[in-house]
Amino acid sequence: MFRSAAILGTGSFGTALARLTGGRLPEVVMIGRDGVVAATINREHRNPRYLKSVDLPATVRAVTDTGEATRHPLILFGVPTSATREAAVKLRNAGLPGDTVLLSCAKGIERGSGERMSSILAEVFPDNPVAVLSGPNHAEEIARDLATCAVIGCTDEDLARQLQDLFSTPHFRSYTSDDLAGIELGGAIKNVYAIAAGIAAGLQLGDNAIAALVTRALAEMTRLGIELGGRIETFSGLSGVGDLIATCYSEHSRNHRVGVAIGQGRSLKEAVDALGMVAEGVPNTLSIHEAAREAGVRTPIIDAVHAVLYRELPAAEALRALLERDPRPESE
């Protein structure tokens, strides 16, 4: 059992993770960049910027020194995917011990390299054990102790059980799997489909259209995910269809909210600015579209979202084009 943990990131998910693990461990330290946020967390036991009404356990404190993480046997990466490599390099420069467990909680793949977050961590820390946490896990609900399930990806069975024990409470149930690729790919690719579902909602296309879109998105995600190294059964699990459903329909989904704004006629910049937080699906659309083209996989929904976000194709025209494609068997 872990005696303490460090969480990189003081955003919504980092805060939810702090509340969750702070009730299980005698010491949890949140590491961020803003000294005011850290001081407020230490003084008031609340994050002044994210999940402001959530009380954090007394076991949780916050600092701005990345080197603090090297004191703890478990480090949770709660930073955006675009910041994962930078955070990892900082940790390496701080002298991270080779037995520290690294748990990636971000959902996305790196643009340019197409690497998953666990692959980046393994590249920077070849001697450290690496695991991932994913699933339909909105921070707002975890922090309110609402029933949640997640999947822990780890190739070491003993370590997987230790992490499963840590992430097991009356409100949070975790499962294990050794398919890190499938877990991470499902969590990353679904972000793009959440934007598509949001666009459809913003256009007021109706429940039938959105249900069809999400169903075909699952088929597309599975097709691409398998080609990129995941196993088919993983995409029918929590990090696949489970996360897809949550993010395509939930009011908590940042990607869905960006899509709704675009469907209602706002530009991408206006939609992102109004959100005021990171919506991973926006940069992920670029990286996942690149990965799909590199793999030669047919991804009409991803292509449509990419065209709307980065080629200024009108949203209504993009979704109409999806319906007007040549007929084909559902199994394809």
Buried (B, 14 or more C-beta within 10 A) or exposed (E): EBEBBBBBBBBBBBBBBBBBBBBBBEBBBBBBEBEEBBBBBBEEBBBBBBBEEBEBBEBBBBBBEBBBBBEBBBBBBBBBBBBBBEBBEBBEEEEBEEEBBBBBBBBBBBBEBBBBBBBBBBEBBEEBBBBBBBBBBBBBBBBBBEEBBBBBBBBBEEBBEBBBEBBEBEBBBBBBBBBBBBBBBBBBBBBBBBBBBBBBBBBEBEEEBBBBBBEBBBBBBBBBBBBBBBBEEBBEBBBBBBBBBBBBBBEBBBBBBBBBBBBBEBEBEEBBEEBEEBBBBBBBBBBBBBBBEEBEBEBEBBBBBBBBBEEEBEBBEBBEBBEEEEEEEEEE
